């Protein structure tokens, strides 16, 4: 006959066996934020096809209003081939559009017809995304900063703090990812330099076809202006402070990212020693294909 004490011991042993049994879903250890992020990154790496739609804008503290807003969408195919397209606000689409995650979702066919936007293709080689642009269209390469897959891959390489955000539901986990200030600043400077070089290359190409002034004289003047601009930007970034925070929403079941939003704030002194603050804000929703 089993005594009461013996029954308690037996129940305790059964509980331990059930909880530790492989594949048992009664009690599961909650994954750490770092593990959730790693799973999301691995999930993207394993997808042959992936889509996303997003929007971005620059907000100045002085006005609180968004400037230079535009929408973009992209499609990843064959793991390493990405096409990214943009559309500026006010562009009229040729077909209906829907709503996805609070943002306007427009079909690729619509975006191709928009004269106020442009597209670029990228190829991932040895872990880096290279713009497959024409020599005469270098500006399209600056779209790389709006590639959310590249964003996540770069985040993985940098020093950061990852925390679980309140408000996560049963189906999702929301991560707050803050880059280390030094890494955020270095990355911002790299992106600015890349875009400045892309703009310079485009204007130099246009100067070569300009009529009314000698090519050499125009290129010399442009080079002087650019050197002054680069010197100002370098000085500004030396004193600047950069804070970059991401919010990543991950599907608990699949481990795939559903949404990536970010805000990168830059505080700097202008030529008049006046303090300024700007923020680049982005919001992207992902779409998976079966």
N, C-alpha and C positions, 0 to 999 in steps of 0.2 A: 504494500500500500504506500502510495506516494504522499509524503507529508506536505504541509503547506509550504514549508521552507524549500522542499525539493521541487515543488511545482514552480515556485518563483525562479529558482535556479534554471529549470528547464526552459521556461519562457524567455529568460534572459539570453540563454544560449541560442534559442531559435531566432530571436531578434537579431543577434549578431550575425548569424548565418544568412538571414534574409537580406540584411543591409549590405553585407559584403559580397553577396552573390553577383557574379558578372552579369551585366545587362539589366540588373534590377533597377527599375525607375522609381521605387518608392522614395528613396532619399538619394539625391545626387549633390555632389559638391559644386557649389557655385563657382564658375570659372572667374579667374581674376580679370580685371580690365585689360591687362597686358595680354592674357591668353585670348580674350575675345578679339582684340585688335589683330593679333597674329592670325587667328582663324579667318577673319574678314579678308586680310591681305592674301592669305593662301587660297581662299575661295575665289577671289578675282583672278589670281594667277592660273587657276585651273579651268576658268571659263573660256571656251572657244569664241563665244559671241556674247556681247554685253552692250547695252545701250544706256544713255543718260541724257537728261535735259536739265538745263540750269539757267541761272541768271547772275549777273555780277554788276557792281556799281561802286563808285567812289563817293564816300561821304566826308564832307568837310565839317569840322567842329564849329567853324565860324557861322555857317548857315544851317547846319543840321540836315541839309537836303542832299539827295543823291545826284551825282553827276556822271556823265559818260556811262549811262546804263545800257546794257545790251543783254540779249538772250542768246544762248548757245545750246547746241546738242551734238552728241557724238555717238559713234557706233564702233565697237571693237569687233574685229573679225579675225579668224585664224590666229587667235591668241595675241599676235604682235602687230596687227595692222589696224590703225585708228584713223577715222575721218571725223573732223571736227568742223562744224559750221556755225556761223553767227548770224544774228539778225538784230538790227538796231531798233530802238523803240519807234513806233509809228509806221513801221513798214507794213504794207497791206498784203495779206496773204491771199493766195489764189483759191484756197479751199478752207473749209471749216476747221476750227481748232477746238481742243478740249481743255480740261483742267486736270493737272496731275500734281498732287501734293501742294496745292496753292499756287502753282506756277502754270503759265500758259504753255501747253505742249503743242508744237507744230510739226507736221510731217516733214521728212527730209526733202520731199519733192517741193514743198512750199519754200523752204529755205534756199534751195538752189536757185529759185526764180527771183530772189530778193536782190535788187541792185545795191541796197544799202548795207549788205553784209558780204562776207566772203567765207571761203572754206580752205582747209589745209589738211594734208594727209601726213601721218607720222608712221614710222617704222621703229619697233623696239629692237635694238641691237646691243647685245652684251649688257642688258639692264638699263640702257639709256634710250630715250625717245629722240629720234632724229626727224626733223621736218623734211618731208620730201617736196620741197618747193622749187619753183623755177628760180633761176638766178635773178630774174627781173621782178620777182615777187617776194622779197625777203621778209616783208612785214607779216606775211602769213605765218612765219615761223614763231612770231611772238605769241601766237595763240597757245603755245605749249603751257603757259602758266595756268590756263583754264582746263587743263587735262586732269580730271580728278583721280585717274589711275596713277598718273605720275606724281600727283600730290601725295597720295597715300604711300607710294614707294619712297618718296623723299622723307616723309614723316618717319618712316621706319628706320632710316639711317641716322636721324638726328636725336640729340638728347631731348627728352620730353618728360612730362608728367601726365599719366593717364588715370582718370578717376571715373567711377560710375556716377552718372548723373541721376538725380531724383526725377521721378516721372516715368521711369522705364516700366513698361507693362509686361504682361505674361508673354507676349509674342516678340517683344523687342528689348534690346539693351541699348542704352544711350551712353556713349563715352564722351567725356570732356578731355580733350588733348591739348595741353599747353606746351608750346615749344620753349626750350631754354632760350632766354633773351639773346645770348651770343649767337646761337644757331639761327634764330629767327632773323636777326639783323644781317648775318652773313648771307642767308638765302635771299632776303629782300634785295640786298645789294647786287647779288648775282643776277637775279631776274631783271633788275633795272638796267644793268650793263648789257645784258643780252638784247633787251628791247631797244636800247639806245643804239647798239651796233646794227640791229636790223633796220631801224629807221634811217641811220646814216647810209647804209648800203643802198637803200631804196632811193634816197634823194641824190646820191652820187650817180646812180644810174639815170635818173631823170635829168640831171645836169648835163650828162653826156649827150643828150638829145635836144638840149635847149638851144634855140636860135636867137641871135641878137647880142650875145656876149661870148667871148672866147671861152672854150671849154676849160682851159688851164686857169683862167682868171676866176671863173665861177667856182671851180673845184677848190681853188685856194681860199676864196672867201668862205665857202661852206666849211672847209676844214678848220679855219680860224674860229668860226662860230661854234663848231662842234667841240673844239678843244676847250673853249670857255665854258660851255655847258657841262662838259665832263668834269672839269675842275670844280665847278659849283656843286655838282651832284656829289662828287667825292668828299668835298668839305662838309656838305650837309649830312651825309651818311656817317661821317666820323663822329659827329656830335649827336646823331639821332638815337632815339630809343624805339625799339620795335617790340610789340607784344602781339603774338599770333596764337589764337585759340581756335580749335576745331571742335565740332560736335558731330560724332559719327553714330548713326542709328543702324544697329545690326539686327538681323532676323535671328531670333534664338534657335529656331529649328534648323535653318540652312547654314547659319553662320555668315551669310553674305551681307554686304552693306546695302542698306536701303536709301540712306540719305547722308550727304556730307555737306555741312555748312561751316563757314569760317569767317573770321574777322581778323584782319591784320592791321593794327594801329601803328602809325608812325608819327612820333613827336619830334619836331626838328625846329631849328632856328633859320629864318630866312635871311636875305641879304641885309635887312634892316634890324636884325637881331630880335625880331618878333617871333614869339613861340607860336607854332602852328601844329595842328593835329589833323591827320587824314586817316581814313580807314577804308581799305579795300574789303568789300563784303561779297561773299559768294554763297550760293545755295544750289545744291545739285541733288536730283533724284535719280536713282539707278533703276534700270529695267533689265531683267534677266530674260533670256530666251530658252525655252525647253529644247 
